[in-house]
């Protein structure tokens, strides 16, 4: 008999699938490997039990999937940056928002540890760009109700540099998890990776994923490539201006003559910090050609 469920964890070729409030250990059918496809955490699957262990026999169509970390069907990506220790890296945040938009995932910017210092300047940048922004502090408990409203009924992932407080946020939302957290290394100015595998935690009729080792996106090496023609669409605040460029079909929106995006930046309609990140990303990918891959 086939059972339908959601993969909540994958460890060394074993898949742990939640179905009807129970968790089953399964292996994948060999035909998936022949078709160059493997089940991912977040997948909706059909499986059949053979004694104590089951076999995944079908993977349902995905809304999206990520290569690193390996996870599928994400609705919201919470991009976490700390107010201090470490300070926010806007270029990494902007790479991650572009990455999320490219993969049809809603990005939500989170500034944690707001008890340490003021983050209003950063909040203004991202709200002006049209993103949902949450500010929170595990020390005073502020901001966590906003998470609960967004997570309800969805699959959500957390990402951000080590030490920004992802596990502390998950612990605050779901105290029963008691995820491992480490103190920031004063010597290095960063934290150690404390989460070792992608895991979905059931919450509010949906799931929260903790995703290790996922901080910045290297378009050149890790298989996640956004080509230069697609990059402007990954900055949603550009959308109302790109069609007004003098040479709209060939405009790079970096420093081109007659570029409406550049003019919008000069007029304060697009945050200059966001445009700077776009230009740096454009330099990274401008030489990429699809036919060369």
N, C-alpha and C positions, 0 to 999 in steps of 0.2 A: 504494500500500500504506500502510495506517495504522500509525503508530508511537505507542506509548504512552510518555509521559515526564513529568517534573516540571519546571515552570518555575523556573529558578534565578535569573533576573535579567530585569528589564524596563527598557528605556531608549528613550524617545522613540518608542513604538509598536512597537518590536521586542522579541520575546520569545526568550530564550535557554533552550533546553529540553535537559535532560540525559536521555539514554536510552541504555542499553547502553554506558556508559562513554564516550559521545561527546556533544558539545554542538552543537545545531542552532539556526540563526537562523531565526525565523519571524515572520510577520505574522498577525493575527487575521482570521478570516472576517468580512465586513461584517455578517452577520446578528446577531452578538453585540451590536453597537451598537444595532441596531433593537430588540433585546429589553432594552436598557438594562443590559447585562452585559458586563464586560470581563474577560479573563484576568488573574489576579494571580500574583505570585510565590508559590510554594507549591502552586499548582493542579496536580492530575494531569490531563493532557490527552491527546487523540489529535491527531496532526498528520500531514500528508502532505507529502512533499518534491516540489518542482517545480524541478529544477535545483539551484542552490546555496542556495535559500531555500525554506522550507516555509510551510504554512498551518495554523493551529490550527483544527480542525473540531469538536472536542467538549471541553467542560469537565465533568469528573466532579463528582458531588455533593460539597459541601464540609462538613467538620466544623464550621468556623467561618470567618469572615473579618473583617478589620479595615479600617476606612476610612482611618485615618491611624496608622501607615503602611499602604499597600495590600499586604496579605499574607494568605494563606489557609492553613488547615489546621495552625495552630500547636498543638502539644501542650503545651509548657511556655513560660512567659514568665519569663525571669530578670530580676528588677527590681533593678538595681544602684544602690547608694548607697555613697559613700565614707566611710570613718571620719573623714576630715578633708580640707579643701581640695578641695571644699566639704563642710561638715558635713551629715549626713543631714537631709532634710526629710521628717518622718513623714507629713505630710498628703499629699504627692505619692506616697509609697510606698503609702499606704492607698487613694488614688484608683486607683492602678494595680492593686492587688490586687483591688479591687472590680470594676474593668473586666475583669480576667482571668476572675474567677469568673463574671461575667455572660455572658462569651463562651465558657464551657465550656473554659477554658484553665487548666492548673495553674500557679499563681504560685509562684515560688521567690525568696525574698529573699536578695540577695547584698550583703554588706558588704565592700568592697574596701579596699585601702591600710591593712590592719590593722596594719602595721608602724608607722603614725603614732600611733595611740592605741587605747585599749581600747573595744570596742564591746559588751561583755557586757550592758549595760543594754538595748540595742536588740535583741540576740539574744533576751533573755528575753521581751520584749514579743511578738515574732512567733512564737516557739515556743509560748508560752502561748496564743496565738490559733490554734494548730494548723498553722502553715505550716512548710515545709521552709526552713531557713536555712543559707547557706554563708558562711563567712568566708575571705578569701583575701588574698594579697599578691603582687603581681608582683615585688616586690623580693626576697623570700625564697623564693618558689615554693610557699608553703603553700596548701592548700585546693583545688588544681586537679584532684586525683583525684576529688573529689566531683562536679565538672562532668561528667567523662567517664562516670561511672556513670549520671547522669541523662539525658545526651544520647543514649545508645546506642539506635539504632533509631527516633528521634523527630525531628520538626521543632521546633526551639526558636528563640525570638527573645530578643534582649537589648534592654532599655530602661533609661532613667534619664537624669538631667540631664547636660548636657555636662560633661566633665571628671571624671566619676566613675570612668573606667577601663574602659569597655566594650571599646574596641579593644585595650587592654593585656591584658585577660583573654583575648580571642580570639587574640592573638599568643602568649600563654603556652600555650594549649591546642593551637593549630595554628601552630607557629613558621614554617612555610613560607608563611603568608599575608602576614606582614610588613605589616599594615595601618598606615596613617599615623596617628601620634599627635602631639598637640601638648602643650606644657607649659601648665600652668595660668597664666592671667594674674593676677599678684598684684594688679594695679591693679583689675581687675574682680571678682576672687574667683570666676571661673568659667572654663570652657574654651570653646574654639570648636568648632563642629560640624566634625568631621573626616571623617565618612562621608557620602557624597552620594547613594547609591541603595541600595535594599533588595537584598541579595544573599544567596543560600543557598550555604553552603560544605559540601561533602560530608564527613561524619565518622561513623565507627562505625556504618555502615549507615543513617545518618539525615542530617539537615542542621542546620546552625546558620545563623540569619539575623542579619545586622547591620542594624539598623533606624534610619535617621537621623531626626532631628527629632521624636522621640517621647519627650516627657518627662512633661508633665502632661496631664490630660484635662479639657477644658472642656465640660461637659455641655450648655451653652447654644449653643455656636457651631460645633463641629466635626462635628456629626452623630452623635456617640456619646452617646445619651441613656439614662440609667437613671432610670426613673420612681420616685417615692417608694414605691409599693407593692412594687416589686422590690428596692429598696435593702437592706432587712434581710437578704434571702437572699444578698447579696453580701458579707456579713460572717458567715462560716460559724460563728464562735464564738457568735453569737446564737442559733443554731438550737435548742439544747436549752432555751432560756428563752422564746422568743417565744410559744409556745402556752400559757404559764402566766400571761400578762398578764391583769389583771382585765377589761379590755376589749380582748381580743386582736384583734378584727376592725378596730378603729379606732385602736389604739395606735400612736403614731409612734415609740415607743422612744427618745424624747429626754428628756422630763422628766415623762411622764404619771403621774398617780396610779395606783398599783397595777401599775406596769410591772415585770415580772420581769427585764427586761434591765437597767434602771436599778439595781434591787436587786442584781443580780449584779455590776455595776460597783462598787457600794458595798462589797460583800463581797470584792472582789479576785478574783472568778472571771473577769471580763472586764477586760483592760487598760484603764485609764482613757484612755490616749492613743488607743486605737482608737475608743473611744466618742466622744471629742471630735471625731475626724475624721468619724465617722458623722454627728454632729449638724451639722457644718459642711456636709457634702455634702447632708444633708437640707434645709438652708436653701437651698441652691443649686437644688434640683430640686422643692421642695414645690409650687411654683406651675405646674409643667409639666402640661399636659393632653394626652393622646394625640389627642383629637379636634381640637385646634388645629393639629396638625402637618400 
